[in-house]
Amino acid sequence: MDKNRIDGAAKQVKGTIKEAIGKVTGDRATQAEGVAEKTAGKVQENVGKAADAVKDKLKK
């Protein structure tokens, strides 16, 4: 499993938590940071998935 997948999943969790805190407290900046971090995590996880797919193809 590519490191990007793990790091991306962690960013998504952090972003979700930050977004929820922003919603509860009414802090739009924190909420926006959470959404951005969650999106960045999804992108990073997809990069990791692509890298894993390439590695799998090269093994065959």
C-alpha distance matrix in Angstrom:
0.0 3.8 6.5 8.5 7.1 8.0 11.1 12.1 12.2 14.2 16.5 17.1 18.3 20.4 21.8 22.8 24.6 26.3 27.4 28.8 30.7 32.1 33.3 34.9 36.6 37.6 35.9 35.0 33.5 31.0 30.2 29.7 27.4 25.3 25.2 24.2 21.4 20.1 20.3 18.6 15.7 15.5 15.8 13.1 10.6 12.0 11.6 7.8 8.2 10.7 9.0 6.5 10.0 11.7 9.8 10.5 14.0 14.7 14.0 16.8
3.8 0.0 3.8 5.4 5.6 7.1 9.1 10.2 11.5 13.2 14.8 16.0 17.7 19.2 20.4 21.9 23.8 25.0 26.2 28.0 29.7 30.8 32.3 34.1 35.5 36.2 34.3 33.2 31.4 29.1 28.6 27.7 25.2 23.6 23.4 22.0 19.3 18.4 18.3 16.1 13.6 13.9 13.4 10.3 8.8 10.2 8.9 5.2 7.2 9.2 6.9 6.1 9.9 10.9 9.6 11.4 14.4 14.7 14.9 17.8
6.5 3.8 0.0 3.8 5.4 5.3 6.2 8.4 10.0 10.8 12.3 14.3 15.7 16.7 18.2 20.1 21.5 22.5 24.1 26.0 27.3 28.4 30.3 31.9 33.0 34.0 31.9 31.0 28.9 26.6 26.4 25.6 22.9 21.4 21.7 20.2 17.1 16.8 17.2 14.6 12.1 13.3 13.1 9.5 8.8 11.3 9.9 6.8 9.8 11.8 9.7 9.8 13.5 14.3 13.1 15.2 18.1 18.1 18.4 21.5
8.5 5.4 3.8 0.0 3.8 5.4 5.1 5.7 8.4 9.7 10.2 11.9 14.1 15.1 15.9 17.9 19.8 20.5 21.7 24.0 25.4 26.2 27.9 29.9 31.0 31.6 29.4 28.2 26.2 24.1 23.8 22.7 20.1 18.7 18.7 16.9 14.2 13.8 13.7 11.1 8.9 10.0 9.3 5.7 5.6 8.1 6.7 4.6 8.1 9.9 8.8 9.8 12.9 13.8 13.7 15.8 18.2 18.7 19.6 22.4
7.1 5.6 5.4 3.8 0.0 3.8 5.6 5.1 6.1 8.6 9.9 10.6 12.5 14.4 15.2 16.5 18.6 19.9 20.8 22.7 24.5 25.5 26.9 28.8 30.3 30.9 29.2 28.0 26.5 24.2 23.4 22.6 20.4 18.4 18.1 17.1 14.4 13.1 13.3 11.6 8.6 8.8 9.3 6.6 4.1 7.0 7.4 4.6 6.5 9.6 9.3 9.1 11.9 13.9 13.8 15.0 17.7 18.9 19.4 21.8
8.0 7.1 5.3 5.4 3.8 0.0 3.8 5.4 5.2 6.3 8.7 10.0 10.9 12.5 14.3 15.6 17.0 18.5 20.0 21.5 23.0 24.4 26.0 27.5 28.9 30.0 28.2 27.6 26.0 23.3 22.8 22.5 20.0 17.8 18.3 17.6 14.3 13.3 14.5 12.8 9.3 10.6 11.9 8.9 7.1 10.6 10.9 8.2 10.1 13.3 12.6 12.0 15.2 17.1 16.4 17.6 20.6 21.5 21.6 24.2
11.1 9.1 6.2 5.1 5.6 3.8 0.0 3.8 5.5 5.1 6.2 8.7 10.0 10.6 12.1 14.2 15.5 16.3 18.0 20.0 21.1 22.3 24.2 25.9 26.9 27.8 25.7 25.0 23.1 20.5 20.4 19.9 17.1 15.4 16.2 14.9 11.5 11.3 12.6 10.2 7.3 9.8 10.6 7.4 7.2 10.9 10.8 9.1 11.8 14.4 13.7 14.1 17.2 18.6 18.3 20.0 22.7 23.4 23.9 26.7
12.1 10.2 8.4 5.7 5.1 5.4 3.8 0.0 3.8 5.4 5.1 6.2 8.8 9.9 10.4 12.3 14.3 15.1 16.1 18.3 19.9 20.7 22.3 24.3 25.6 26.1 24.2 23.1 21.4 19.1 18.5 17.7 15.3 13.4 13.4 12.4 9.4 8.4 9.2 7.4 4.0 6.0 7.3 4.9 4.4 8.1 8.9 8.2 10.3 12.8 13.1 13.8 16.3 18.0 18.4 19.8 22.2 23.4 24.2 26.6
12.2 11.5 10.0 8.4 6.1 5.2 5.5 3.8 0.0 3.8 5.4 5.1 6.4 8.8 9.8 10.6 12.6 14.3 15.2 16.7 18.6 19.9 21.1 22.8 24.5 25.4 23.9 23.1 21.9 19.2 18.2 18.2 16.1 13.5 13.7 13.6 10.6 8.7 10.4 9.8 6.0 7.1 9.8 8.2 6.3 9.8 11.6 10.2 11.4 14.6 15.2 15.0 17.3 19.7 19.8 20.7 23.3 24.8 25.2 27.4
14.2 13.2 10.8 9.7 8.6 6.3 5.1 5.4 3.8 0.0 3.8 5.4 5.2 6.3 8.5 9.9 10.8 12.3 14.1 15.5 16.7 18.4 20.1 21.4 22.7 23.9 22.2 21.9 20.5 17.4 17.1 17.4 14.8 12.3 13.6 13.5 9.9 9.0 11.6 10.6 7.2 9.7 12.1 10.1 9.3 13.1 14.2 12.8 14.7 17.7 17.8 17.7 20.5 22.5 22.3 23.5 26.3 27.4 27.7 30.2
16.5 14.8 12.3 10.2 9.9 8.7 6.2 5.1 5.4 3.8 0.0 3.8 5.4 5.0 5.9 8.5 9.9 10.3 11.8 14.1 15.2 16.1 18.1 19.8 20.8 21.6 19.6 18.9 17.2 14.6 14.3 14.1 11.4 9.2 10.4 9.8 6.1 6.0 8.5 7.3 4.7 8.0 10.1 8.7 9.2 12.5 13.5 13.2 15.2 17.7 18.2 18.8 21.3 23.1 23.4 24.9 27.3 28.4 29.2 31.6
17.1 16.0 14.3 11.9 10.6 10.0 8.7 6.2 5.1 5.4 3.8 0.0 3.8 5.5 5.0 6.1 8.6 9.8 10.3 12.2 14.2 15.1 16.3 18.3 19.9 20.5 19.0 18.1 17.1 14.5 13.2 13.3 11.5 8.5 8.8 9.4 6.6 4.1 7.1 7.6 4.8 6.5 9.7 9.6 9.0 11.9 13.9 13.8 14.9 17.6 18.8 19.1 21.1 23.3 24.0 24.9 27.3 28.9 29.7 31.7
18.3 17.7 15.7 14.1 12.5 10.9 10.0 8.8 6.4 5.2 5.4 3.8 0.0 3.8 5.4 5.1 6.3 8.6 9.8 10.7 12.4 14.2 15.4 16.7 18.4 19.6 18.5 18.3 17.6 14.4 13.4 14.5 12.6 9.3 10.6 11.9 9.0 7.1 10.6 11.2 8.4 10.2 13.4 12.9 12.0 15.1 17.1 16.4 17.5 20.6 21.4 21.3 23.5 26.0 26.2 27.0 29.6 31.2 31.6 33.7
20.4 19.2 16.7 15.1 14.4 12.5 10.6 9.9 8.8 6.3 5.0 5.5 3.8 0.0 3.8 5.5 5.2 6.1 8.5 9.9 10.6 12.2 14.3 15.4 16.5 17.8 16.1 16.2 15.0 11.6 11.5 12.6 10.1 7.3 9.8 10.6 7.4 7.2 10.9 10.9 9.0 11.8 14.4 13.7 13.8 17.0 18.4 18.0 19.7 22.4 23.0 23.4 25.8 27.8 28.1 29.3 31.8 33.1 33.7 36.0
21.8 20.4 18.2 15.9 15.2 14.3 12.1 10.4 9.8 8.5 5.9 5.0 5.4 3.8 0.0 3.8 5.4 5.0 5.9 8.5 9.8 10.4 12.2 14.2 15.3 15.8 14.1 13.4 12.4 9.5 8.6 9.2 7.3 4.0 6.0 7.2 4.8 4.4 8.1 8.9 8.1 10.3 12.8 13.1 13.5 16.2 17.8 18.2 19.7 22.0 23.1 23.9 25.8 27.8 28.6 29.8 32.0 33.5 34.4 36.5
22.8 21.9 20.1 17.9 16.5 15.6 14.2 12.3 10.6 9.9 8.5 6.1 5.1 5.5 3.8 0.0 3.8 5.5 5.1 6.2 8.6 9.8 10.6 12.3 14.3 15.0 14.2 13.8 13.8 10.8 8.9 10.5 9.7 6.0 7.1 9.7 8.2 6.2 9.7 11.6 10.3 11.5 14.6 15.3 14.9 17.4 19.7 19.8 20.6 23.3 24.7 25.0 26.8 29.2 29.9 30.7 33.0 34.8 35.5 37.3
24.6 23.8 21.5 19.8 18.6 17.0 15.5 14.3 12.6 10.8 9.9 8.6 6.3 5.2 5.4 3.8 0.0 3.8 5.4 5.1 6.2 8.6 9.9 10.6 12.2 13.9 13.1 13.7 13.6 10.0 9.2 11.6 10.5 7.1 9.6 12.0 10.1 9.3 13.0 14.3 12.9 14.7 17.8 17.9 17.6 20.4 22.5 22.3 23.4 26.2 27.3 27.5 29.5 31.9 32.3 33.1 35.7 37.3 37.8 39.9
26.3 25.0 22.5 20.5 19.9 18.5 16.3 15.1 14.3 12.3 10.3 9.8 8.6 6.1 5.0 5.5 3.8 0.0 3.8 5.5 5.1 6.2 8.7 10.0 10.6 11.7 10.1 10.6 10.0 6.3 6.2 8.6 7.2 4.6 8.0 10.0 8.6 9.1 12.4 13.4 13.0 15.2 17.7 18.0 18.5 21.2 22.8 23.1 24.6 27.1 28.1 28.7 30.8 32.8 33.5 34.6 37.0 38.4 39.2 41.4
27.4 26.2 24.1 21.7 20.8 20.0 18.0 16.1 15.2 14.1 11.8 10.3 9.8 8.5 5.9 5.1 5.4 3.8 0.0 3.8 5.5 5.1 6.3 8.7 10.0 10.2 9.2 8.8 9.2 6.4 4.1 6.8 7.1 4.2 6.0 9.1 9.0 8.6 11.4 13.4 13.4 14.8 17.3 18.4 18.8 20.9 23.0 23.7 24.7 27.0 28.5 29.2 30.9 33.0 34.1 35.0 37.1 38.8 39.8 41.7
28.8 28.0 26.0 24.0 22.7 21.5 20.0 18.3 16.7 15.5 14.1 12.2 10.7 9.9 8.5 6.2 5.1 5.5 3.8 0.0 3.8 5.3 5.0 6.2 8.6 9.6 9.9 10.5 11.8 8.9 6.8 10.2 10.7 7.9 9.5 12.8 12.4 11.5 14.5 16.7 16.1 17.2 20.2 21.1 21.0 23.3 25.6 25.9 26.7 29.3 30.8 31.2 32.8 35.3 36.1 36.8 39.0 40.9 41.6 43.4
30.7 29.7 27.3 25.4 24.5 23.0 21.1 19.9 18.6 16.7 15.2 14.2 12.4 10.6 9.8 8.6 6.2 5.1 5.5 3.8 0.0 3.8 5.4 5.2 6.0 8.2 7.9 9.7 10.6 7.4 7.0 10.7 10.6 8.7 11.4 14.0 13.5 13.5 16.7 18.2 17.8 19.6 22.3 22.9 23.1 25.7 27.6 27.9 29.1 31.6 32.8 33.3 35.2 37.5 38.1 39.1 41.4 43.1 43.8 45.8
32.1 30.8 28.4 26.2 25.5 24.4 22.3 20.7 19.9 18.4 16.1 15.1 14.2 12.2 10.4 9.8 8.6 6.2 5.1 5.3 3.8 0.0 3.8 5.5 5.3 5.6 4.7 6.0 7.3 4.9 4.1 7.9 8.7 7.9 9.9 12.5 12.9 13.4 15.9 17.6 18.0 19.7 22.0 22.9 23.7 25.8 27.7 28.4 29.7 31.9 33.3 34.1 35.8 37.9 38.9 39.9 42.0 43.7 44.7 46.7
33.3 32.3 30.3 27.9 26.9 26.0 24.2 22.3 21.1 20.1 18.1 16.3 15.4 14.3 12.2 10.6 9.9 8.7 6.3 5.0 5.4 3.8 0.0 3.8 5.6 5.1 6.5 7.2 9.8 8.3 6.1 9.6 11.4 10.0 11.0 14.2 15.0 14.6 16.9 19.3 19.6 20.5 23.1 24.5 24.8 26.7 29.0 29.8 30.6 32.8 34.6 35.2 36.6 38.9 40.1 40.8 42.8 44.8 45.7 47.4
34.9 34.1 31.9 29.9 28.8 27.5 25.9 24.3 22.8 21.4 19.8 18.3 16.7 15.4 14.2 12.3 10.6 10.0 8.7 6.2 5.2 5.5 3.8 0.0 3.8 5.6 7.8 9.9 12.3 10.3 9.2 12.9 14.2 12.6 14.3 17.4 17.6 17.3 20.0 22.1 22.0 23.2 26.0 27.0 27.1 29.3 31.6 32.0 32.9 35.4 36.9 37.3 39.0 41.4 42.3 42.9 45.2 47.1 47.8 49.6
36.6 35.5 33.0 31.0 30.3 28.9 26.9 25.6 24.5 22.7 20.8 19.9 18.4 16.5 15.3 14.3 12.2 10.6 10.0 8.6 6.0 5.3 5.6 3.8 0.0 3.8 5.4 8.6 10.6 9.1 9.2 12.7 13.7 13.1 15.2 17.7 18.1 18.5 21.1 22.9 23.1 24.8 27.2 28.1 28.7 30.9 32.8 33.4 34.7 37.0 38.3 39.0 40.8 43.0 43.8 44.8 47.0 48.7 49.5 51.5
37.6 36.2 34.0 31.6 30.9 30.0 27.8 26.1 25.4 23.9 21.6 20.5 19.6 17.8 15.8 15.0 13.9 11.7 10.2 9.6 8.2 5.6 5.1 5.6 3.8 0.0 3.8 6.0 9.0 8.7 8.2 11.1 13.0 13.0 14.3 16.8 18.0 18.4 20.5 22.5 23.2 24.6 26.7 28.1 28.9 30.7 32.7 33.7 34.8 36.9 38.4 39.3 40.9 43.0 44.1 45.1 47.1 48.9 49.9 51.8
35.9 34.3 31.9 29.4 29.2 28.2 25.7 24.2 23.9 22.2 19.6 19.0 18.5 16.1 14.1 14.2 13.1 10.1 9.2 9.9 7.9 4.7 6.5 7.8 5.4 3.8 0.0 3.8 5.5 5.5 6.3 8.7 10.1 10.9 12.6 14.5 15.6 16.7 18.7 20.2 21.3 23.0 24.8 25.9 27.1 29.1 30.7 31.8 33.2 35.1 36.5 37.6 39.3 41.1 42.3 43.6 45.5 47.0 48.3 50.3
35.0 33.2 31.0 28.2 28.0 27.6 25.0 23.1 23.1 21.9 18.9 18.1 18.3 16.2 13.4 13.8 13.7 10.6 8.8 10.5 9.7 6.0 7.2 9.9 8.6 6.0 3.8 0.0 3.8 5.5 4.9 6.0 8.5 9.7 10.4 12.1 14.0 15.1 16.4 18.2 19.7 21.1 22.6 24.2 25.5 27.1 28.7 30.2 31.5 33.1 34.7 36.0 37.5 39.2 40.6 41.9 43.6 45.2 46.7 48.5
33.5 31.4 28.9 26.2 26.5 26.0 23.1 21.4 21.9 20.5 17.2 17.1 17.6 15.0 12.4 13.8 13.6 10.0 9.2 11.8 10.6 7.3 9.8 12.3 10.6 9.0 5.5 3.8 0.0 3.8 5.4 5.1 6.1 8.6 9.9 10.5 12.2 14.1 15.3 16.4 18.2 20.0 21.2 22.3 24.1 25.9 27.0 28.5 30.2 31.7 32.9 34.5 36.2 37.6 39.0 40.5 42.2 43.6 45.1 47.2
31.0 29.1 26.6 24.1 24.2 23.3 20.5 19.1 19.2 17.4 14.6 14.5 14.4 11.6 9.5 10.8 10.0 6.3 6.4 8.9 7.4 4.9 8.3 10.3 9.1 8.7 5.5 5.5 3.8 0.0 3.8 5.4 5.0 6.2 8.7 9.8 10.4 12.1 14.2 15.2 16.3 18.4 20.0 20.8 22.2 24.4 25.6 26.7 28.4 30.2 31.4 32.6 34.5 36.1 37.2 38.7 40.6 42.0 43.2 45.4
30.2 28.6 26.4 23.8 23.4 22.8 20.4 18.5 18.2 17.1 14.3 13.2 13.4 11.5 8.6 8.9 9.2 6.2 4.1 6.8 7.0 4.1 6.1 9.2 9.2 8.2 6.3 4.9 5.4 3.8 0.0 3.8 5.4 5.1 6.4 8.7 9.9 10.6 12.5 14.3 15.3 16.7 18.7 20.0 21.0 22.9 24.6 25.8 27.0 28.9 30.4 31.6 33.1 35.0 36.3 37.4 39.3 41.0 42.2 44.1
29.7 27.7 25.6 22.7 22.6 22.5 19.9 17.7 18.2 17.4 14.1 13.3 14.5 12.6 9.2 10.5 11.6 8.6 6.8 10.2 10.7 7.9 9.6 12.9 12.7 11.1 8.7 6.0 5.1 5.4 3.8 0.0 3.8 5.3 5.1 6.2 8.5 9.8 10.6 12.3 14.1 15.4 16.7 18.3 19.9 21.3 22.8 24.4 25.8 27.2 28.8 30.3 31.7 33.3 34.8 36.2 37.8 39.3 40.9 42.8
27.4 25.2 22.9 20.1 20.4 20.0 17.1 15.3 16.1 14.8 11.4 11.5 12.6 10.1 7.3 9.7 10.5 7.2 7.1 10.7 10.6 8.7 11.4 14.2 13.7 13.0 10.1 8.5 6.1 5.0 5.4 3.8 0.0 3.8 5.5 5.1 6.0 8.5 9.8 10.4 12.1 14.2 15.4 16.3 18.1 20.0 21.0 22.4 24.2 25.7 26.9 28.4 30.2 31.6 32.8 34.5 36.2 37.5 39.0 41.1
25.3 23.6 21.4 18.7 18.4 17.8 15.4 13.4 13.5 12.3 9.2 8.5 9.3 7.3 4.0 6.0 7.1 4.6 4.2 7.9 8.7 7.9 10.0 12.6 13.1 13.0 10.9 9.7 8.6 6.2 5.1 5.3 3.8 0.0 3.8 5.4 5.1 6.0 8.5 9.8 10.4 12.3 14.3 15.2 16.3 18.4 19.9 20.9 22.4 24.4 25.6 26.7 28.5 30.3 31.4 32.7 34.7 36.2 37.4 39.4
25.2 23.4 21.7 18.7 18.1 18.3 16.2 13.4 13.7 13.6 10.4 8.8 10.6 9.8 6.0 7.1 9.6 8.0 6.0 9.5 11.4 9.9 11.0 14.3 15.2 14.3 12.6 10.4 9.9 8.7 6.4 5.1 5.5 3.8 0.0 3.8 5.5 5.1 6.2 8.6 9.8 10.7 12.5 14.3 15.3 16.7 18.6 20.0 21.1 22.8 24.5 25.8 27.1 28.9 30.4 31.6 33.2 35.0 36.4 38.1
24.2 22.0 20.2 16.9 17.1 17.6 14.9 12.4 13.6 13.5 9.8 9.4 11.9 10.6 7.2 9.7 12.0 10.0 9.1 12.8 14.0 12.5 14.2 17.4 17.7 16.8 14.5 12.1 10.5 9.8 8.7 6.2 5.1 5.4 3.8 0.0 3.8 5.4 5.1 6.2 8.6 9.9 10.7 12.3 14.2 15.5 16.7 18.5 20.0 21.2 22.7 24.4 25.8 27.3 28.8 30.3 31.8 33.3 34.9 36.9
21.4 19.3 17.1 14.2 14.4 14.3 11.5 9.4 10.6 9.9 6.1 6.6 9.0 7.4 4.8 8.2 10.1 8.6 9.0 12.4 13.5 12.9 15.0 17.6 18.1 18.0 15.6 14.0 12.2 10.4 9.9 8.5 6.0 5.1 5.5 3.8 0.0 3.8 5.4 5.0 6.1 8.7 9.9 10.4 12.1 14.2 15.3 16.4 18.3 19.9 21.0 22.4 24.3 25.8 26.9 28.5 30.3 31.6 33.0 35.2
20.1 18.4 16.8 13.8 13.1 13.3 11.3 8.4 8.7 9.0 6.0 4.1 7.1 7.2 4.4 6.2 9.3 9.1 8.6 11.5 13.5 13.4 14.6 17.3 18.5 18.4 16.7 15.1 14.1 12.1 10.6 9.8 8.5 6.0 5.1 5.4 3.8 0.0 3.8 5.5 5.0 6.3 8.8 9.9 10.5 12.5 14.4 15.3 16.5 18.5 20.0 21.0 22.6 24.5 25.7 26.9 28.8 30.4 31.6 33.6
20.3 18.3 17.2 13.7 13.3 14.5 12.6 9.2 10.4 11.6 8.5 7.1 10.6 10.9 8.1 9.7 13.0 12.4 11.4 14.5 16.7 15.9 16.9 20.0 21.1 20.5 18.7 16.4 15.3 14.2 12.5 10.6 9.8 8.5 6.2 5.1 5.4 3.8 0.0 3.8 5.3 5.1 6.4 8.7 9.8 10.7 12.6 14.4 15.3 16.7 18.6 20.0 21.1 22.9 24.6 25.8 27.2 29.0 30.6 32.3
18.6 16.1 14.6 11.1 11.6 12.8 10.2 7.4 9.8 10.6 7.3 7.6 11.2 10.9 8.9 11.6 14.3 13.4 13.4 16.7 18.2 17.6 19.3 22.1 22.9 22.5 20.2 18.2 16.4 15.2 14.3 12.3 10.4 9.8 8.6 6.2 5.0 5.5 3.8 0.0 3.8 5.4 5.1 6.1 8.5 9.9 10.6 12.4 14.3 15.4 16.6 18.5 20.0 21.3 22.7 24.4 25.9 27.2 28.9 30.9
15.7 13.6 12.1 8.9 8.6 9.3 7.3 4.0 6.0 7.2 4.7 4.8 8.4 9.0 8.1 10.3 12.9 13.0 13.4 16.1 17.8 18.0 19.6 22.0 23.1 23.2 21.3 19.7 18.2 16.3 15.3 14.1 12.1 10.4 9.8 8.6 6.1 5.0 5.3 3.8 0.0 3.8 5.4 5.1 6.0 8.5 9.8 10.5 12.2 14.2 15.3 16.4 18.3 20.0 21.0 22.4 24.4 25.8 27.0 29.1
15.5 13.9 13.3 10.0 8.8 10.6 9.8 6.0 7.1 9.7 8.0 6.5 10.2 11.8 10.3 11.5 14.7 15.2 14.8 17.2 19.6 19.7 20.5 23.2 24.8 24.6 23.0 21.1 20.0 18.4 16.7 15.4 14.2 12.3 10.7 9.9 8.7 6.3 5.1 5.4 3.8 0.0 3.8 5.5 5.1 6.2 8.7 9.9 10.4 12.3 14.2 15.2 16.4 18.5 19.9 20.9 22.6 24.4 25.8 27.5
15.8 13.4 13.1 9.3 9.3 11.9 10.6 7.3 9.8 12.1 10.1 9.7 13.4 14.4 12.8 14.6 17.8 17.7 17.3 20.2 22.3 22.0 23.1 26.0 27.2 26.7 24.8 22.6 21.2 20.0 18.7 16.7 15.4 14.3 12.5 10.7 9.9 8.8 6.4 5.1 5.4 3.8 0.0 3.8 5.4 5.1 6.3 8.7 9.8 10.6 12.4 14.3 15.3 16.7 18.5 20.0 21.2 22.8 24.6 26.3
13.1 10.3 9.5 5.7 6.6 8.9 7.4 4.9 8.2 10.1 8.7 9.6 12.9 13.7 13.1 15.3 17.9 18.0 18.4 21.1 22.9 22.9 24.5 27.0 28.1 28.1 25.9 24.2 22.3 20.8 20.0 18.3 16.3 15.2 14.3 12.3 10.4 9.9 8.7 6.1 5.1 5.5 3.8 0.0 3.8 5.4 5.1 6.4 8.7 9.9 10.6 12.4 14.3 15.4 16.6 18.5 20.1 21.3 22.8 25.0
10.6 8.8 8.8 5.6 4.1 7.1 7.2 4.4 6.3 9.3 9.2 9.0 12.0 13.8 13.5 14.9 17.6 18.5 18.8 21.0 23.1 23.7 24.8 27.1 28.7 28.9 27.1 25.5 24.1 22.2 21.0 19.9 18.1 16.3 15.3 14.2 12.1 10.5 9.8 8.5 6.0 5.1 5.4 3.8 0.0 3.8 5.4 5.0 6.3 8.7 9.8 10.5 12.4 14.3 15.3 16.5 18.5 20.0 21.2 23.2
12.0 10.2 11.3 8.1 7.0 10.6 10.9 8.1 9.8 13.1 12.5 11.9 15.1 17.0 16.2 17.4 20.4 21.2 20.9 23.3 25.7 25.8 26.7 29.3 30.9 30.7 29.1 27.1 25.9 24.4 22.9 21.3 20.0 18.4 16.7 15.5 14.2 12.5 10.7 9.9 8.5 6.2 5.1 5.4 3.8 0.0 3.8 5.3 4.9 6.2 8.6 9.7 10.4 12.4 14.2 15.1 16.5 18.4 20.0 21.6
11.6 8.9 9.9 6.7 7.4 10.9 10.8 8.9 11.6 14.2 13.5 13.9 17.1 18.4 17.8 19.7 22.5 22.8 23.0 25.6 27.6 27.7 29.0 31.6 32.8 32.7 30.7 28.7 27.0 25.6 24.6 22.8 21.0 19.9 18.6 16.7 15.3 14.4 12.6 10.6 9.8 8.7 6.3 5.1 5.4 3.8 0.0 3.8 5.4 5.1 6.2 8.6 9.8 10.6 12.4 14.2 15.4 16.6 18.6 20.5
7.8 5.2 6.8 4.6 4.6 8.2 9.1 8.2 10.2 12.8 13.2 13.8 16.4 18.0 18.2 19.8 22.3 23.1 23.7 25.9 27.9 28.4 29.8 32.0 33.4 33.7 31.8 30.2 28.5 26.7 25.8 24.4 22.4 20.9 20.0 18.5 16.4 15.3 14.4 12.4 10.5 9.9 8.7 6.4 5.0 5.3 3.8 0.0 3.8 5.4 5.0 6.1 8.6 9.9 10.5 12.2 14.3 15.3 16.6 18.9
8.2 7.2 9.8 8.1 6.5 10.1 11.8 10.3 11.4 14.7 15.2 14.9 17.5 19.7 19.7 20.6 23.4 24.6 24.7 26.7 29.1 29.7 30.6 32.9 34.7 34.8 33.2 31.5 30.2 28.4 27.0 25.8 24.2 22.4 21.1 20.0 18.3 16.5 15.3 14.3 12.2 10.4 9.8 8.7 6.3 4.9 5.4 3.8 0.0 3.8 5.4 5.1 6.2 8.7 9.8 10.5 12.4 14.3 15.4 17.1
10.7 9.2 11.8 9.9 9.6 13.3 14.4 12.8 14.6 17.7 17.7 17.6 20.6 22.4 22.0 23.3 26.2 27.1 27.0 29.3 31.6 31.9 32.8 35.4 37.0 36.9 35.1 33.1 31.7 30.2 28.9 27.2 25.7 24.4 22.8 21.2 19.9 18.5 16.7 15.4 14.2 12.3 10.6 9.9 8.7 6.2 5.1 5.4 3.8 0.0 3.8 5.4 5.0 6.3 8.6 9.8 10.6 12.4 14.4 15.9
9.0 6.9 9.7 8.8 9.3 12.6 13.7 13.1 15.2 17.8 18.2 18.8 21.4 23.0 23.1 24.7 27.3 28.1 28.5 30.8 32.8 33.3 34.6 36.9 38.3 38.4 36.5 34.7 32.9 31.4 30.4 28.8 26.9 25.6 24.5 22.7 21.0 20.0 18.6 16.6 15.3 14.2 12.4 10.6 9.8 8.6 6.2 5.0 5.4 3.8 0.0 3.8 5.4 5.1 6.2 8.6 9.9 10.6 12.5 14.7
6.5 6.1 9.8 9.8 9.1 12.0 14.1 13.8 15.0 17.7 18.8 19.1 21.3 23.4 23.9 25.0 27.5 28.7 29.2 31.2 33.3 34.1 35.2 37.3 39.0 39.3 37.6 36.0 34.5 32.6 31.6 30.3 28.4 26.7 25.8 24.4 22.4 21.0 20.0 18.5 16.4 15.2 14.3 12.4 10.5 9.7 8.6 6.1 5.1 5.4 3.8 0.0 3.8 5.4 5.0 6.1 8.6 9.9 10.6 12.8
10.0 9.9 13.5 12.9 11.9 15.2 17.2 16.3 17.3 20.5 21.3 21.1 23.5 25.8 25.8 26.8 29.5 30.8 30.9 32.8 35.2 35.8 36.6 39.0 40.8 40.9 39.3 37.5 36.2 34.5 33.1 31.7 30.2 28.5 27.1 25.8 24.3 22.6 21.1 20.0 18.3 16.4 15.3 14.3 12.4 10.4 9.8 8.6 6.2 5.0 5.4 3.8 0.0 3.8 5.4 5.1 6.2 8.7 10.0 11.1
11.7 10.9 14.3 13.8 13.9 17.1 18.6 18.0 19.7 22.5 23.1 23.3 26.0 27.8 27.8 29.2 31.9 32.8 33.0 35.3 37.5 37.9 38.9 41.4 43.0 43.0 41.1 39.2 37.6 36.1 35.0 33.3 31.6 30.3 28.9 27.3 25.8 24.5 22.9 21.3 20.0 18.5 16.7 15.4 14.3 12.4 10.6 9.9 8.7 6.3 5.1 5.4 3.8 0.0 3.8 5.4 5.1 6.2 8.7 10.3
9.8 9.6 13.1 13.7 13.8 16.4 18.3 18.4 19.8 22.3 23.4 24.0 26.2 28.1 28.6 29.9 32.3 33.5 34.1 36.1 38.1 38.9 40.1 42.3 43.8 44.1 42.3 40.6 39.0 37.2 36.3 34.8 32.8 31.4 30.4 28.8 26.9 25.7 24.6 22.7 21.0 19.9 18.5 16.6 15.3 14.2 12.4 10.5 9.8 8.6 6.2 5.0 5.4 3.8 0.0 3.8 5.5 5.1 6.3 9.0
10.5 11.4 15.2 15.8 15.0 17.6 20.0 19.8 20.7 23.5 24.9 24.9 27.0 29.3 29.8 30.7 33.1 34.6 35.0 36.8 39.1 39.9 40.8 42.9 44.8 45.1 43.6 41.9 40.5 38.7 37.4 36.2 34.5 32.7 31.6 30.3 28.5 26.9 25.8 24.4 22.4 20.9 20.0 18.5 16.5 15.1 14.2 12.2 10.5 9.8 8.6 6.1 5.1 5.4 3.8 0.0 3.8 5.5 5.2 6.8
14.0 14.4 18.1 18.2 17.7 20.6 22.7 22.2 23.3 26.3 27.3 27.3 29.6 31.8 32.0 33.0 35.7 37.0 37.1 39.0 41.4 42.0 42.8 45.2 47.0 47.1 45.5 43.6 42.2 40.6 39.3 37.8 36.2 34.7 33.2 31.8 30.3 28.8 27.2 25.9 24.4 22.6 21.2 20.1 18.5 16.5 15.4 14.3 12.4 10.6 9.9 8.6 6.2 5.1 5.5 3.8 0.0 3.8 5.4 5.5
14.7 14.7 18.1 18.7 18.9 21.5 23.4 23.4 24.8 27.4 28.4 28.9 31.2 33.1 33.5 34.8 37.3 38.4 38.8 40.9 43.1 43.7 44.8 47.1 48.7 48.9 47.0 45.2 43.6 42.0 41.0 39.3 37.5 36.2 35.0 33.3 31.6 30.4 29.0 27.2 25.8 24.4 22.8 21.3 20.0 18.4 16.6 15.3 14.3 12.4 10.6 9.9 8.7 6.2 5.1 5.5 3.8 0.0 3.8 5.5
14.0 14.9 18.4 19.6 19.4 21.6 23.9 24.2 25.2 27.7 29.2 29.7 31.6 33.7 34.4 35.5 37.8 39.2 39.8 41.6 43.8 44.7 45.7 47.8 49.5 49.9 48.3 46.7 45.1 43.2 42.2 40.9 39.0 37.4 36.4 34.9 33.0 31.6 30.6 28.9 27.0 25.8 24.6 22.8 21.2 20.0 18.6 16.6 15.4 14.4 12.5 10.6 10.0 8.7 6.3 5.2 5.4 3.8 0.0 3.8
16.8 17.8 21.5 22.4 21.8 24.2 26.7 26.6 27.4 30.2 31.6 31.7 33.7 36.0 36.5 37.3 39.9 41.4 41.7 43.4 45.8 46.7 47.4 49.6 51.5 51.8 50.3 48.5 47.2 45.4 44.1 42.8 41.1 39.4 38.1 36.9 35.2 33.6 32.3 30.9 29.1 27.5 26.3 25.0 23.2 21.6 20.5 18.9 17.1 15.9 14.7 12.8 11.1 10.3 9.0 6.8 5.5 5.5 3.8 0.0
